[in-house]
């Protein structure tokens, strides 16, 4: 990863944005770009673009603490307006809670390219075709990705679309992702139609997409009936979508132009918010829809005839709920759960959003028990000793459009490796100043599943102050030097104080908290600070119930696309819209709850990148399409700007065998010539090494750079000094 020479605005839009596989057009100009049309079916001018299969290769990079991850633009949104390269990803987006293993890939072949001008667009004036890679005999892991796009078309109508993908990879090479991209649903047959508005919603590991559809602001088109009611929940099966036809959502269900679509809630009088799915691996197939409605009910079921509604998820303190429903497939004895745990924000009798209702689920998705985590007036950060500002703090990021367009969910929820339930949500302090309040913190509650007791800590905060030396939570590098801090959003935008300044939190399998925040980076030479939108990881210290921040990526960072063979800059990491949190910002289900490639997180240290099973992040990127080293889009340059779903995950091999964490690619119990890493090959017989080092544990995780040496780029200075393993 290279750093940009100038500061970029993280939360303003550049000339057109798009979803992106890693590609640029062969047109040689900033427009029109190479995004495909969402309306092209088999009768399109160059054939159908409803399904595209391609390969994306992750590019390794290091966090501020020297931890290695990989990154790539996974999906590009569609071309819906001639003056922009593609549409905006302003709606909810996330990936499946779980992943499948040992399955055949979703498509028999995928397109691969590694040069500019190549891509999936069928128009030869925009993309040259890549080479086809045979995947018919490949098996590996699979997860789902979904996102919602929006745009004003050339006719002035409002386009709304849902793009999904089934993503496969081999566990021996987790850096190469095989993407089966599917246009899940559209709200019309062309740029002049507007039959429905959407809200995402969720996807499972088999490719079921759940979303809401309403009639807000819709018009006519396509000879179909516009959605008139505000409360419809649909499910689309990506694997069954006909690649030759559109899936147009209208009020003509089950007729009309639907494809591979099932209704769960149809024309209900009560408003239902964006849906969550219990994965098939837990609840069976089809997946179980769960979610709240505006009548304070918990709604659930997997067919229209099985929907149940009650208020069993609300405890004694909460009088109502807010936001979308979070879910984890983990269980907790204190909740008597057998099919996972749900959580939702709650309001107390005073109408204040101070409650997180945590509830267990049984095999029928009925509630087995409820425990309420009530936000204390003061939460202390043990890492710095600071507290939130005294006042009346409340949970937030549930206001405005989020009930209708996502995301899922405001609450992060996971069971940590020790068996405790961790829950978290963004909060305002010292008061709830409204939907765009900029002074925020991330409280975290830990529920002991044996005793039922709850304790609180803080993962991150800003204090509303500005300038170097302020008291926002510090960010560290590998040498434990403070390199920056969290700040309010106006520092980045240069506008009046508004927010929120912090997104909803996300937990990985190790209990680490990830979130977007406005940050200040200090100049080590003593010059002026720079301000950015940034993805932060708060690393979990379970023993002290505390978190320390590291910087993952930020606006202004430059990467080299492995497939486009072109540099691109991250220009937008957007947290807020005009009056609240942006629905396209990350919510808790943007980070998969399982560890990388299905590894047992109890075998990993908290710092290990493999605690993350992968995440997606909506971002604006600008390709240096003309290769002149200057990032300059329309109208002054030829560079192409897109809004994309970035995928960020570990690049470590996924094989785990004989109890060893890495190195033994041959799975023969020996570190030898057939294995991954020459450093671990030199160890020879790990059993003999263990016998020669009593009291020590062989932790291959130390070599996170995979360079064959445990050195300064790795996780723990203790490993650097020891050279081989970890002794208690």
Number of C-alpha atoms within 10 A of each C-alpha: 16 12 13 16 10 8 15 22 21 25 22 13 15 20 20 27 29 32 32 26 27 32 31 30 25 18 16 16 17 27 22 19 29 31 28 24 21 29 26 19 21 15 11 13 10 13 14 22 25 25 22 21 21 25 25 28 22 25 20 19 19 17 18 21 22 20 21 25 24 20 26 28 28 28 28 28 31 30 26 27 20 13 14 24 28 33 29 30 31 23 27 33 34 34 29 29 24 26 25 18 18 12 14 18 23 25 19 14 20 21 20 21 23 19 18 20 24 25 31 25 23 19 15 16 12 22 22 19 17 18 15 15 14 12 15 13 9 16 17 18 21 27 24 28 30 31 32 31 28 21 22 16 20 13 10 12 17 23 27 27 28 27 26 30 32 29 28 28 25 23 21 15 14 23 22 18 21 27 29 25 26 25 26 30 28 28 29 30 22 18 22 18 24 26 30 31 26 30 31 33 34 35 36 28 25 26 28 30 32 28 27 28 31 26 20 15 14 19 18 16 18 18 10 19 17 26 27 19 18 22 22 26 27 20 27 23 21 29 16 12 21 15 18 16 20 26 26 24 30 29 22 14 15 12 10 16 17 20 22 16 23 18 17 22 20 17 16 12 10 13 18 26 31 33 33 30 27 31 27 16 15 16 20 12 13 17 25 23 24 24 25 27 21 14 14 18 19 22 19 25 23 22 16 15 9 11 15 15 17 15 15 15 25 27 19 10 18 23 16 22 26 25 26 30 25 27 31 24 23 21 23 24 16 20 21 19 23 19 24 23 30 29 26 28 28 27 21 16 11 9 11 17 24 25 26 28 24 25 27 28 24 17 13 12 23 19 23 18 21 22 23 22 24 20 20 14 16 17 21 16 22 16 19 15 7 16 17 25 20 12 12 17 25 24 28 29 31 24 15 15 16 27 26 28 26 34 40 32 35 31 30 31 32 30 26 21 17 13 17 21 25 22 26 28 27 26 28 28 25 20 16 20 16 16 20 23 24 26 28 33 30 25 25 27 22 22 24 19 19 12 9 15 12 17 14 22 22 26 28 32 30 29 22 21 15 16 11 14 11 17 18 23 25 25 25 19 16 18 11 11 12 17 17 26 27 33 33 29 31 19 22 22 19 10 9 9 17 23 27 31 34 35 32 32 33 30 31 30 26 31 29 26 28 30 24 26 29 32 30 27 20 18 13 10 6 7 8 12 13 16 29 28 32 26 22 26 27 24 20 22 17 16 6 10 18 20 24 23 27 27 23 21 24 25 26 26 19 23 22 19 24 19 24 23 17 20 20 25 24 26 29 28 30 31 28 24 17 10 16 24 29 27 31 30 28 33 31 29 33 32 29 27 32 27 24 26 29 19 19 17 22 15 16 19 17 21 20 20 25 31 30 27 23 26 26 27 24 30 27 31 32 25 29 25 30 18 12 10 9 14 22 21 21 18 11 9 15 21 26 33 35 34 33 31 30 23 23 24 27 27 26 25 22 22 21 18 15 10 10 18 19 25 29 27 21 15 17 12 17 21 24 21 15 15 17 19 21 17 19 23 19 13 15 15 14 18 13 10 16 14 10 10 15 9 10 15 14 17 18 20 26 27 28 26 23 22 13 16 19 26 20 16 21 23 24 18 16 15 20 18 12 12 13 23 20 17 14 5
